[in-house]
């Protein structure tokens, strides 16, 4: 029997486009169509574990308590008003930090989407959006939704889930032609 895991992807994005301020933005992908963003994987574990890998992992704080993935987990638990079971969280940091590409919100969104799926979808999209904005705001000094990754990812995920009538969309992530938003294994 395979170990249960959930992987969620959040794409690079640009917000604050021209005169649209926070209302215009775009999720981004390279010309070859490969996904460009962060992936968070959640697995059951004997004890809580956290791992950061990827080309930009070295740019993140060395203290795990300062990582937005763990901050998102703690805030998600507080919202549920209950602790989660021991989990292994793995961040694949695919975006450069402080690049203007939504690097912080991609980690937050991927974490919230993966944890929400792991827990059986206790929160709806507006609740996830509010949490993502709050966590992003705490990181940057005030509650805001300036990264389109937050809105684009959650709205796209909700539309795809409704269209398919299911939560599980594919078996792999990060491959051209494969739905990158949520994978449940």
N, C-alpha and C positions, 0 to 999 in steps of 0.2 A: 504494500500500500504506500502511495506517495504521500509525503508530508504536505500538509495544507499550507499554501502560500498565496498571497495576493500582492500583485505589483501594480502600482498606479504611476502614470506618466503625466507630467505637466509640461507644456511646450514653452519655448522661449517666446517672448512677446515684447511689443513696444507699445507703451501707453503715452498719453499726453501728445498725441499727434496734432501738430499745427494748432489751429484755432479751436479744435474740438476739446482741448484740455483732457479731462479724464473720461470723456464719452466716446472718443475715437481711439482705436488701437487695432492691433493685429497680432495674431499668433503667427510665429515664424517657423520656417523649415528650410534647410539647404536646398539648392536646386536639384540635387540628386534624389530628393524626397525622403531622405533618412530623417528619423526623428531628432530633434534638437531640444533638449530640456533635461529635466531631472526625473529619475525613477526612484520610488520608494517601495521597498519590498517588506512585507510583514509576514512573519512565520511564528508559529508556536514555539516555545522554548522552555527549558527547565528554569531559567532565570532571565531577567531582562538583560538584553545585549544590544549594542549599537555599533555599527560599522559604517565607515565612510570610504567609498572608493570612487574612482573616476579621474578624469584629467584635471579637475579643479579641486579635488579633495584637499590638497595641500594648502589651499587658500582659506580654508575654514578654520574657526577657532579650535585650538587644541583641547580646550576644556569641553567635553561632551555636553555639559549642562548649558553651555552657551549656544549649542546648535539649535536651529529653528525646528528641526525634525522632533527633537525631544521636547522643546517648548510646545509644539503643536500637540504632541501626545498628551502632555500634562493638561493642557487647556481642554482637549477633547474629553479626557477623563473627568475633569471638573464639570463640563457641560452635561455629561451623563450622570453626574453625581454618584459615580462608582468607579472603583479602580478596574483596570483591565488585567487580564491574566498575564503571566510572564510572556513577553514577546521578544523576538529578535527583529530589530529594525535595521534595514540596510539602505543607505542613501547612495545612489549612483549619481554623483555630481557632474552633470554634463554641461553646465553653463558657467562661464567665467563670473566670478564675484565682482560686484560693483561695476557691471558692464552696461547697465541700462536695458538689459534684456529680461528683466523680471526674475533674476536669479534667486532672490529671497522668497518671492511668492511661489515659485515653482516647487521649492522644497516644502513649503507650507501646504499648498494645494494637494500635491501628491500624497503627503502624509495623511491629511484629513480624509481624502477620498479612499485611500487604502484602509485606514482604521475604520471608517464608516462601513465599508464593505465587509471587513473582518467581523464586525459586530452585528451584521444583519441589517444594515441601513436604518439605525435608530434616528438619524437626523436627515431632514430633507434639504434640498438645495438652498433655499433661503437661509436656513440655520447654518449650513456649511459656509455659505458666503459671508455671513456675519462673523463667524469664528475666524475665517481666513483674514478678513479685514482687520479684526481686532488684533490678531497675532502680528500681522504685517505692520499695523500701526504701533504696537508696543515696540517693535524692532526699529521703527524709524521716527518715533516721537509723537505719533498721533494716529487715531483710527482713520483710515482712508482706504480706498480701493483703487489706487492709481495704477496698479499693474493689471493689464488686460489678461494676463495669465489666469488670475483668479476668476474673473467673470467668464472668459472664453472657455476655460477648461470645465468649470462646473456646468455651464449652460450646454456645451457640446456633449458632455457626459450624460446629462439628463435627457437631451434630445435623442441620443443614440439608444439609451436604455429604454426609453418609451417606445421608440420605433421598433426595436428588436423584441420588446416585451420581456427581456431578460437582463440580468446584470452581467453575466459572463459573456464576453464577446469573442475572445480568441484564446489560444493556448500559449502564444509567445508574444513578446513585446519587442519593439525596436527593430522590426524587420520591414523593409519596404512592402507596402500592400497589406500590412497587418494593422488592425485597429490598435492604436497605442494607448487608449485611455484607461482601460482596466483589464487586467488579466487575473483570473482566479485559477489556481492550480491545486 
